[in-house]
Amino acid sequence: MGRPAAGGGTAPEAAHEPQRADALRNRERILQVAHDAFAESGTTSLNVIAKRAGVGAGTLYRHFPTREDLILAVYRHDVQRLVDSVDDVLATHTALDAFRVWFRTLADYVRLKHGLGEALHTAAVQDVVNETYAPVTAAVGVLLRACVADGSVRPGLDPADVLLLMGFLWRVGPGEEGRAQAERIMELTIDGFRPGPRG
């Protein structure tokens, strides 16, 4: 709580409100610019990101003291946005197409993180992966239930199993060849999810 101002108000608190709003806007802007910059090149410097975001380097470093802090914040932000997008993706695609689109986007985010160097294989990275696992698995469950409801996959698939199985999407090679292979394997995998007699 701020101390009462001379006139009886809480002027310091009131002054902090726009500062907090500005800080949140700056943080969101930095995360979006950093996402785009890292997608272009994993070696983009933090000073370049600050310049593109229209903030001073000091502002960026106040939010993200190290490069790893920024990379992990981008990953966390991207995954949360993807988790939150499930209903919108289902509203604009058939259930099975929504499943495909959602997993392609998840693969892009995971590849972005994996492409940023061995230096990221740390306890902090594992903490973020663990933190995002439950909401991602829950989102997969929503997609699977929609697919079961329209008959495109059989019931009883475990979301955690499906997430693990779909991990091939971020292990294929780079470029068009890798993407083409990912599409082929995705369809093979989905064929295994379809209703029908199991041998």
N, C-alpha and C positions, 0 to 999 in steps of 0.2 A: 504494500500500500504506500502511496506517496504521502508526504507530510502535507497538512492543510496549508494552502497558500494564505497570504496576508488577508485576502478577502474572504477566507473561509472555504474556498474550493480546494480541489486537488490538482493544481496546475501541472505539477510534474507528471502525473499520470496521464492527463489529457495530452500533454506534449509528446508522451511516449507512444500514444495510439497511432498517429500517422507514421511515426518512425518504424513501429512494428509492421504496419501495412506495407511501407516501402521495403522493409527488409524481406518480407514474404514475397513481394513482387520480384525483387532482385534475385532471390533464391530460385524462384520458378523460372525466371528468364535465363539464369546461368545454367540450370539443369537442362533446359530445352536446347540452348546453344551448344552445350557440352555434348549432349546426345548426338546432335547433327555433326559436330566436329569429330567426335570419336568414330562415328560411322564412316566419315571420309578418311580419317587416318588416326590410328591409335597413338601416334606420336605428337599430335597437336599440343602445343605448349599451353599452360594455364594462362599465361599473359595474352596469348592470341585469343583464347576463349573469353577472357575478361573484356578485351577490346571489342570483340564481336557482340558481346552481351550489353555493351554500353555502360559498363561499370569499371571502377578503378580496380587495379590488382589487389589493393588492400581490402576492398569489399569482398572480392572473391575469396581471399585467404581467410577472412574472418568467418565466412560460412564453411569453407573447406580448407583446413590448414595444410593438407597434403594432397598430392595427386590421387593417391589411393582413396582418400576420403571422397573426392569428387567422383571418381569412377564408380565407387560402390553406391553413392547417393543416386547417380544416374541410373544404375541398374535397379535399385530399389524403387525409384520413381517410375521407371518404365514398367516394371512388373506390376506395381500397384495399379497403374493406368490400364494395363492389359486385363488384370483381374476385374476391374470395374467395368470393362467394356463388354463383358459376356452378354448381358441382356441386349445391348445395342447390336452386337454382331448377330445374335439369334433373330432379332427383329428384322434384319435386312438380308438374311440368307436362309436357305433351307438348313435344317439342323446339321446335316452332314457337311455341307459347305461351310457352315459356321465353324465346325470342328476343324476343318482344313485351314481356314483363314486364321483362326485363333492360334493354332499350333505353328503355322508359318511365322507369325509375328513373334511368338515366344522364342522360336529358334533364332530369329534375327537378333533379339535382345541378348540371348545367351551367347551367341557367336560374338557379339560386340564385346561382351565382358571377357570371353576367352581369348580374344584377339589382342588383349592389352598386356601380354607379357607374363612370363613366369613369376615375376615379382609379386603378382597378385595371389599367389598360392599361399595365403596366410590365414591365421586364425580369424582375422576380421572378415575375410571373404567367406569363410565357412559359416560365421555367424549370420551374415546376410543371406546366404543360401538357405540356412536352417530357418531363418525368420520368414522367408518368402515361400517355403515349401507348403505349409498348411493352406494359405490362401490360394496358391496355384492349384493344389490338389482339389480343393473345394470347387474351384472354377471348372476344372476338368469334369467333376461330378455333375455340375449343372449341364454342361454340354452333352455328356453321356445320357443323362435323363431325357433331354430333348430328343436325342437320336433314338432312344428306346421308344419314346412316345410316338414317333412317326414311323417306327418299324425299320429304320435304316441300320440299327445295330441290335444285337441280342441283349436281353437283360442279364444282370449278374456280373458285368465287367467291373473290376475294382479300379477306381480312379488312380490310385497310387501305382498299380501295375501298368495301366495305360500310359501314365506319365513316364515311367521308367522305360517302357517299350519305345515310346516316341522319341527318346533321347537320341536316336540315330540322326534326327534332323539337324542337330548342332554338332555332329561328328563327321559329316560328309565334307569332301574337299571344297575349296573355294571356287568362285566363278560359276559360269553357266553350267559346266559339266557337273559340278557338285549339286547345283540346284536341280538339274534334271534327274540326277540319281536320287535325290531326296524325294522328288515327286513320285518316282517309280516305287520306291520303298514304301512311301506313304500309302499308295494304293494297294500294295501287297498286304500291308498291315491292316488297312481298313477291311479288306476282303476277309481277313481272319476274324473281324468283329461282327460280321453280318450274321443275321439269323439263318438257321438251317441246320441240317444234321451234322453233327460233329463225329468224325471218324473214330 
